[in-house]
Structures are given as structure tokens and as C-alpha cells.
Amino acid sequence: MLIKYHDLEAYYLQRRLELLHLLDQFANEAFENEDYEMDDNDPKIEILRKEYSDVIDPENVCLTLKKIYPDHLFGIESKRSK
């Protein structure tokens, strides 16, 4: 039973790592494109909601992204100043 628990825990940790990698790519794209703004209806957000609903709350994907990558780091104004 303990082995099954650890396998399940490892599976969810791997899923979270995959999600973090995708979020990082998403943020880099937003950082590179100064006209880009994060939107709740963005197709990438929808994909994350569907694919990773087992490791994050699908209703709060955009909020999660905004918490991880706040506007002062990836907003349009900070892009222009760099």
C-alpha cells in the first residue's frame, strides 16, 4: 500500500512539474510579445484547465498564472522599460 501511495504522489509531482514548465513557457511568450495580455478566454488557459484539472483548480488557472507571474514582472509597462 505504501508503494502505491508513493507512486501516486510521484505521478502528481510529475504532473505539477509539467504544468510549471508550461506556465514558464507561457510567461516567456507573454514577456517576449509586448502586445500580449493574459485573458481568461485564452486558448492556452483553456487547454491548461482541461489537461491539468487533476493538479490545479481549473477555475483558477488565470488567477494562478497572475499570482506566479504578476503584472509588474510581465506587464506591458515593464516590457517597455527593459
A tleap script that builds the chain and sets N, CA, C and O, in Angstrom:
source leaprc.protein.ff14SB
mol = sequence {
  NMET LEU ILE LYS TYR HIE ASP LEU GLU ALA
  TYR TYR LEU GLN ARG ARG LEU GLU LEU LEU
  HIE LEU LEU ASP GLN PHE ALA ASN GLU ALA
  PHE GLU ASN GLU ASP TYR GLU MET ASP ASP
  ASN ASP PRO LYS ILE GLU ILE LEU ARG LYS
  GLU TYR SER ASP VAL ILE ASP PRO GLU ASN
  VAL CYS LEU THR LEU LYS LYS ILE TYR PRO
  ASP HIE LEU PHE GLY ILE GLU SER LYS ARG
  SER CLYS
}
set mol.1.N position { 0.821 -1.198 0.000 }
set mol.1.CA position { 0.000 0.000 0.000 }
set mol.1.C position { 0.865 1.262 0.000 }
set mol.1.O position { 0.547 2.240 -0.676 }
set mol.2.N position { 1.939 1.231 0.750 }
set mol.2.CA position { 2.825 2.386 0.827 }
set mol.2.C position { 3.464 2.686 -0.533 }
set mol.2.O position { 3.635 3.846 -0.905 }
set mol.3.N position { 3.812 1.629 -1.267 }
set mol.3.CA position { 4.406 1.812 -2.590 }
set mol.3.C position { 3.404 2.457 -3.539 }
set mol.3.O position { 3.769 3.341 -4.314 }
set mol.4.N position { 2.150 2.028 -3.488 }
set mol.4.CA position { 1.124 2.629 -4.340 }
set mol.4.C position { 0.953 4.110 -4.017 }
set mol.4.O position { 0.791 4.935 -4.916 }
set mol.5.N position { 0.989 4.439 -2.730 }
set mol.5.CA position { 0.863 5.832 -2.316 }
set mol.5.C position { 2.009 6.663 -2.885 }
set mol.5.O position { 1.791 7.758 -3.404 }
set mol.6.N position { 3.236 6.138 -2.785 }
set mol.6.CA position { 4.393 6.871 -3.297 }
set mol.6.C position { 4.361 6.989 -4.818 }
set mol.6.O position { 4.768 8.011 -5.370 }
set mol.7.N position { 3.882 5.952 -5.493 }
set mol.7.CA position { 3.736 6.028 -6.949 }
set mol.7.C position { 2.735 7.106 -7.338 }
set mol.7.O position { 2.968 7.869 -8.276 }
set mol.8.N position { 1.635 7.167 -6.624 }
set mol.8.CA position { 0.621 8.182 -6.902 }
set mol.8.C position { 1.158 9.583 -6.609 }
set mol.8.O position { 0.928 10.519 -7.374 }
set mol.9.N position { 1.863 9.712 -5.512 }
set mol.9.CA position { 2.458 11.002 -5.166 }
set mol.9.C position { 3.482 11.429 -6.225 }
set mol.9.O position { 3.527 12.597 -6.610 }
set mol.10.N position { 4.294 10.492 -6.689 }
set mol.10.CA position { 5.282 10.789 -7.732 }
set mol.10.C position { 4.589 11.202 -9.028 }
set mol.10.O position { 5.051 12.108 -9.722 }
set mol.11.N position { 3.484 10.539 -9.352 }
set mol.11.CA position { 2.729 10.879 -10.555 }
set mol.11.C position { 2.236 12.327 -10.489 }
set mol.11.O position { 2.389 13.080 -11.451 }
set mol.12.N position { 1.648 12.713 -9.363 }
set mol.12.CA position { 1.131 14.079 -9.242 }
set mol.12.C position { 2.253 15.118 -9.201 }
set mol.12.O position { 2.089 16.226 -9.712 }
set mol.13.N position { 3.370 14.773 -8.609 }
set mol.13.CA position { 4.508 15.693 -8.635 }
set mol.13.C position { 5.011 15.891 -10.066 }
set mol.13.O position { 5.356 17.005 -10.459 }
set mol.14.N position { 5.048 14.807 -10.838 }
set mol.14.CA position { 5.459 14.912 -12.236 }
set mol.14.C position { 4.487 15.781 -13.026 }
set mol.14.O position { 4.904 16.599 -13.847 }
set mol.15.N position { 3.198 15.604 -12.778 }
set mol.15.CA position { 2.186 16.425 -13.459 }
set mol.15.C position { 2.365 17.903 -13.104 }
set mol.15.O position { 2.238 18.770 -13.968 }
set mol.16.N position { 2.659 18.187 -11.842 }
set mol.16.CA position { 2.867 19.582 -11.437 }
set mol.16.C position { 4.117 20.165 -12.095 }
set mol.16.O position { 4.131 21.332 -12.487 }
set mol.17.N position { 5.161 19.351 -12.215 }
set mol.17.CA position { 6.367 19.819 -12.901 }
set mol.17.C position { 6.086 20.119 -14.371 }
set mol.17.O position { 6.569 21.118 -14.904 }
set mol.18.N position { 5.316 19.268 -15.021 }
set mol.18.CA position { 4.923 19.521 -16.409 }
set mol.18.C position { 4.160 20.839 -16.509 }
set mol.18.O position { 4.401 21.647 -17.406 }
set mol.19.N position { 3.246 21.038 -15.583 }
set mol.19.CA position { 2.446 22.263 -15.586 }
set mol.19.C position { 3.324 23.490 -15.367 }
set mol.19.O position { 3.156 24.501 -16.050 }
set mol.20.N position { 4.252 23.413 -14.429 }
set mol.20.CA position { 5.153 24.542 -14.188 }
set mol.20.C position { 5.990 24.855 -15.423 }
set mol.20.O position { 6.236 26.022 -15.729 }
set mol.21.N position { 6.424 23.825 -16.126 }
set mol.21.CA position { 7.185 24.029 -17.358 }
set mol.21.C position { 6.324 24.760 -18.393 }
set mol.21.O position { 6.793 25.693 -19.046 }
set mol.22.N position { 5.080 24.339 -18.539 }
set mol.22.CA position { 4.173 25.001 -19.480 }
set mol.22.C position { 3.894 26.442 -19.073 }
set mol.22.O position { 3.853 27.334 -19.921 }
set mol.23.N position { 3.702 26.670 -17.778 }
set mol.23.CA position { 3.470 28.036 -17.296 }
set mol.23.C position { 4.679 28.919 -17.570 }
set mol.23.O position { 4.542 30.091 -17.920 }
set mol.24.N position { 5.861 28.342 -17.405 }
set mol.24.CA position { 7.077 29.096 -17.672 }
set mol.24.C position { 7.176 29.461 -19.153 }
set mol.24.O position { 7.541 30.587 -19.491 }
set mol.25.N position { 6.856 28.522 -20.031 }
set mol.25.CA position { 6.847 28.812 -21.466 }
set mol.25.C position { 5.807 29.885 -21.793 }
set mol.25.O position { 6.058 30.793 -22.585 }
set mol.26.N position { 4.660 29.762 -21.179 }
set mol.26.CA position { 3.576 30.719 -21.382 }
set mol.26.C position { 4.014 32.123 -20.968 }
set mol.26.O position { 3.764 33.092 -21.685 }
set mol.27.N position { 4.660 32.227 -19.823 }
set mol.27.CA position { 5.127 33.527 -19.333 }
set mol.27.C position { 6.221 34.095 -20.229 }
set mol.27.O position { 6.252 35.300 -20.480 }
set mol.28.N position { 7.111 33.244 -20.709 }
set mol.28.CA position { 8.167 33.717 -21.610 }
set mol.28.C position { 7.584 34.268 -22.902 }
set mol.28.O position { 8.049 35.291 -23.405 }
set mol.29.N position { 6.576 33.602 -23.442 }
set mol.29.CA position { 5.921 34.097 -24.653 }
set mol.29.C position { 5.264 35.449 -24.394 }
set mol.29.O position { 5.354 36.362 -25.215 }
set mol.30.N position { 4.607 35.566 -23.253 }
set mol.30.CA position { 3.958 36.831 -22.905 }
set mol.30.C position { 4.999 37.930 -22.705 }
set mol.30.O position { 4.765 39.084 -23.065 }
set mol.31.N position { 6.137 37.575 -22.135 }
set mol.31.CA position { 7.195 38.550 -21.893 }
set mol.31.C position { 7.807 39.033 -23.204 }
set mol.31.O position { 8.135 40.212 -23.340 }
set mol.32.N position { 7.962 38.131 -24.166 }
set mol.32.CA position { 8.565 38.478 -25.455 }
set mol.32.C position { 7.630 39.296 -26.340 }
set mol.32.O position { 8.092 40.103 -27.146 }
set mol.33.N position { 6.335 39.098 -26.199 }
set mol.33.CA position { 5.364 39.768 -27.062 }
set mol.33.C position { 4.698 40.891 -26.271 }
set mol.33.O position { 3.825 40.631 -25.443 }
set mol.34.N position { 5.099 42.125 -26.516 }
set mol.34.CA position { 4.599 43.231 -25.695 }
set mol.34.C position { 3.125 43.545 -25.921 }
set mol.34.O position { 2.516 44.231 -25.101 }
set mol.35.N position { 2.542 43.065 -27.003 }
set mol.35.CA position { 1.118 43.289 -27.251 }
set mol.35.C position { 0.240 42.232 -26.598 }
set mol.35.O position { -0.985 42.344 -26.609 }
set mol.36.N position { 0.862 41.214 -26.032 }
set mol.36.CA position { 0.106 40.107 -25.462 }
set mol.36.C position { -0.382 40.457 -24.061 }
set mol.36.O position { 0.364 41.013 -23.255 }
set mol.37.N position { -1.627 40.131 -23.782 }
set mol.37.CA position { -2.178 40.278 -22.435 }
set mol.37.C position { -2.862 38.978 -22.055 }
set mol.37.O position { -3.528 38.356 -22.882 }
set mol.38.N position { -2.701 38.574 -20.824 }
set mol.38.CA position { -3.321 37.356 -20.343 }
set mol.38.C position { -4.831 37.553 -20.241 }
set mol.38.O position { -5.300 38.589 -19.769 }
set mol.39.N position { -5.575 36.565 -20.679 }
set mol.39.CA position { -7.024 36.651 -20.709 }
set mol.39.C position { -7.599 35.317 -20.256 }
set mol.39.O position { -7.051 34.261 -20.571 }
set mol.40.N position { -8.706 35.366 -19.514 }
set mol.40.CA position { -9.339 34.130 -19.052 }
set mol.40.C position { -9.801 33.243 -20.202 }
set mol.40.O position { -9.914 32.029 -20.034 }
set mol.41.N position { -10.068 33.823 -21.357 }
set mol.41.CA position { -10.558 33.055 -22.501 }
set mol.41.C position { -9.447 32.639 -23.458 }
set mol.41.O position { -9.727 32.125 -24.541 }
set mol.42.N position { -8.208 32.851 -23.078 }
set mol.42.CA position { -7.083 32.468 -23.917 }
set mol.42.C position { -7.117 30.956 -24.163 }
set mol.42.O position { -7.346 30.191 -23.226 }
set mol.43.N position { -6.896 30.514 -25.397 }
set mol.43.CA position { -6.916 29.071 -25.685 }
set mol.43.C position { -5.924 28.278 -24.836 }
set mol.43.O position { -6.196 27.134 -24.471 }
set mol.44.N position { -4.782 28.876 -24.522 }
set mol.44.CA position { -3.806 28.172 -23.686 }
set mol.44.C position { -4.355 27.951 -22.281 }
set mol.44.O position { -4.123 26.904 -21.676 }
set mol.45.N position { -5.077 28.931 -21.766 }
set mol.45.CA position { -5.695 28.786 -20.448 }
set mol.45.C position { -6.714 27.655 -20.481 }
set mol.45.O position { -6.785 26.850 -19.553 }
set mol.46.N position { -7.496 27.593 -21.540 }
set mol.46.CA position { -8.498 26.530 -21.673 }
set mol.46.C position { -7.838 25.158 -21.717 }
set mol.46.O position { -8.327 24.208 -21.105 }
set mol.47.N position { -6.734 25.055 -22.437 }
set mol.47.CA position { -6.015 23.778 -22.506 }
set mol.47.C position { -5.508 23.393 -21.121 }
set mol.47.O position { -5.637 22.241 -20.708 }
set mol.48.N position { -4.934 24.350 -20.408 }
set mol.48.CA position { -4.445 24.055 -19.060 }
set mol.48.C position { -5.584 23.624 -18.147 }
set mol.48.O position { -5.416 22.717 -17.332 }
set mol.49.N position { -6.732 24.260 -18.276 }
set mol.49.CA position { -7.888 23.886 -17.456 }
set mol.49.C position { -8.281 22.434 -17.696 }
set mol.49.O position { -8.581 21.698 -16.756 }
set mol.50.N position { -8.275 22.033 -18.956 }
set mol.50.CA position { -8.704 20.672 -19.292 }
set mol.50.C position { -7.644 19.631 -18.962 }
set mol.50.O position { -7.948 18.590 -18.380 }
set mol.51.N position { -6.407 19.911 -19.331 }
set mol.51.CA position { -5.351 18.911 -19.213 }
set mol.51.C position { -4.826 18.729 -17.788 }
set mol.51.O position { -4.377 17.641 -17.429 }
set mol.52.N position { -4.880 19.772 -16.987 }
set mol.52.CA position { -4.271 19.708 -15.660 }
set mol.52.C position { -5.274 19.921 -14.537 }
set mol.52.O position { -4.910 20.387 -13.458 }
set mol.53.N position { -6.516 19.587 -14.783 }
set mol.53.CA position { -7.531 19.760 -13.743 }
set mol.53.C position { -7.296 18.834 -12.554 }
set mol.53.O position { -7.855 19.057 -11.480 }
set mol.54.N position { -6.480 17.801 -12.731 }
set mol.54.CA position { -6.191 16.892 -11.621 }
set mol.54.C position { -5.173 17.471 -10.636 }
set mol.54.O position { -5.089 17.004 -9.500 }
set mol.55.N position { -4.403 18.471 -11.047 }
set mol.55.CA position { -3.397 19.028 -10.146 }
set mol.55.C position { -3.620 20.491 -9.793 }
set mol.55.O position { -2.969 21.017 -8.891 }
set mol.56.N position { -4.544 21.162 -10.503 }
set mol.56.CA position { -4.881 22.544 -10.148 }
set mol.56.C position { -6.379 22.729 -10.253 }
set mol.56.O position { -7.071 21.954 -10.914 }
set mol.57.N position { -6.862 23.742 -9.608 }
set mol.57.CA position { -8.274 24.080 -9.703 }
set mol.57.C position { -8.503 24.735 -11.060 }
set mol.57.O position { -7.978 25.822 -11.305 }
set mol.58.N position { -9.269 24.109 -11.947 }
set mol.58.CA position { -9.418 24.648 -13.300 }
set mol.58.C position { -10.072 26.020 -13.358 }
set mol.58.O position { -9.901 26.745 -14.338 }
set mol.59.N position { -10.811 26.382 -12.329 }
set mol.59.CA position { -11.457 27.690 -12.320 }
set mol.59.C position { -10.466 28.810 -12.035 }
set mol.59.O position { -10.733 29.972 -12.341 }
set mol.60.N position { -9.329 28.465 -11.454 }
set mol.60.CA position { -8.391 29.496 -11.022 }
set mol.60.C position { -7.070 29.478 -11.779 }
set mol.60.O position { -6.059 29.949 -11.258 }
set mol.61.N position { -7.058 28.943 -13.003 }
set mol.61.CA position { -5.815 28.882 -13.760 }
set mol.61.C position { -5.268 30.275 -14.028 }
set mol.61.O position { -4.085 30.535 -13.806 }
set mol.62.N position { -6.116 31.162 -14.499 }
set mol.62.CA position { -5.649 32.513 -14.814 }
set mol.62.C position { -5.190 33.225 -13.540 }
set mol.62.O position { -4.170 33.913 -13.549 }
set mol.63.N position { -5.925 33.066 -12.464 }
set mol.63.CA position { -5.528 33.665 -11.194 }
set mol.63.C position { -4.189 33.099 -10.737 }
set mol.63.O position { -3.336 33.835 -10.240 }
set mol.64.N position { -4.005 31.793 -10.904 }
set mol.64.CA position { -2.741 31.158 -10.545 }
set mol.64.C position { -1.599 31.748 -11.361 }
set mol.64.O position { -0.541 32.064 -10.818 }
set mol.65.N position { -1.814 31.897 -12.664 }
set mol.65.CA position { -0.784 32.494 -13.519 }
set mol.65.C position { -0.457 33.914 -13.078 }
set mol.65.O position { 0.709 34.306 -13.044 }
set mol.66.N position { -1.478 34.674 -12.744 }
set mol.66.CA position { -1.254 36.060 -12.327 }
set mol.66.C position { -0.504 36.126 -11.000 }
set mol.66.O position { 0.272 37.053 -10.771 }
set mol.67.N position { -0.734 35.143 -10.124 }
set mol.67.CA position { -0.006 35.122 -8.857 }
set mol.67.C position { 1.453 34.740 -9.067 }
set mol.67.O position { 2.347 35.305 -8.438 }
set mol.68.N position { 1.689 33.772 -9.959 }
set mol.68.CA position { 3.055 33.327 -10.205 }
set mol.68.C position { 3.834 34.381 -10.983 }
set mol.68.O position { 4.990 34.666 -10.673 }
set mol.69.N position { 3.191 34.953 -11.992 }
set mol.69.CA position { 3.834 35.938 -12.851 }
set mol.69.C position { 3.058 37.246 -12.779 }
set mol.69.O position { 2.281 37.551 -13.684 }
set mol.70.N position { 3.257 38.029 -11.709 }
set mol.70.CA position { 2.477 39.253 -11.528 }
set mol.70.C position { 2.762 40.282 -12.616 }
set mol.70.O position { 3.785 40.226 -13.298 }
set mol.71.N position { 1.842 41.211 -12.759 }
set mol.71.CA position { 1.892 42.207 -13.823 }
set mol.71.C position { 3.162 43.050 -13.778 }
set mol.71.O position { 3.681 43.433 -14.826 }
set mol.72.N position { 3.669 43.344 -12.585 }
set mol.72.CA position { 4.864 44.189 -12.531 }
set mol.72.C position { 6.090 43.484 -13.106 }
set mol.72.O position { 7.084 44.140 -13.417 }
set mol.73.N position { 6.036 42.156 -13.254 }
set mol.73.CA position { 7.138 41.434 -13.882 }
set mol.73.C position { 6.925 41.229 -15.379 }
set mol.73.O position { 7.871 41.308 -16.163 }
set mol.74.N position { 5.684 40.968 -15.770 }
set mol.74.CA position { 5.411 40.609 -17.152 }
set mol.74.C position { 4.398 41.521 -17.818 }
set mol.74.O position { 3.890 41.198 -18.892 }
set mol.75.N position { 4.098 42.648 -17.205 }
set mol.75.CA position { 3.148 43.581 -17.796 }
set mol.75.C position { 3.783 44.381 -18.924 }
set mol.75.O position { 5.005 44.392 -19.079 }
set mol.76.N position { 2.965 45.036 -19.693 }
set mol.76.CA position { 3.436 45.803 -20.850 }
set mol.76.C position { 4.392 46.916 -20.423 }
set mol.76.O position { 5.400 47.150 -21.090 }
set mol.77.N position { 4.091 47.599 -19.329 }
set mol.77.CA position { 4.945 48.704 -18.890 }
set mol.77.C position { 6.346 48.217 -18.537 }
set mol.77.O position { 7.327 48.878 -18.875 }
set mol.78.N position { 6.457 47.068 -17.863 }
set mol.78.CA position { 7.781 46.573 -17.502 }
set mol.78.C position { 8.547 46.118 -18.736 }
set mol.78.O position { 9.776 46.181 -18.750 }
set mol.79.N position { 7.844 45.657 -19.780 }
set mol.79.CA position { 8.499 45.233 -21.019 }
set mol.79.C position { 9.099 46.431 -21.747 }
set mol.79.O position { 10.194 46.340 -22.301 }
set mol.80.N position { 8.398 47.527 -21.746 }
set mol.80.CA position { 8.880 48.716 -22.449 }
set mol.80.C position { 10.068 49.350 -21.743 }
set mol.80.O position { 10.915 49.974 -22.383 }
set mol.81.N position { 10.133 49.194 -20.438 }
set mol.81.CA position { 11.217 49.819 -19.686 }
set mol.81.C position { 12.519 49.033 -19.792 }
set mol.81.O position { 13.576 49.532 -19.406 }
set mol.82.N position { 12.451 47.803 -20.314 }
set mol.82.CA position { 13.667 46.977 -20.385 }
set mol.82.C position { 14.402 47.146 -21.665 }
set mol.82.O position { 15.441 46.517 -21.868 }
savepdb mol mol.pdb
quit
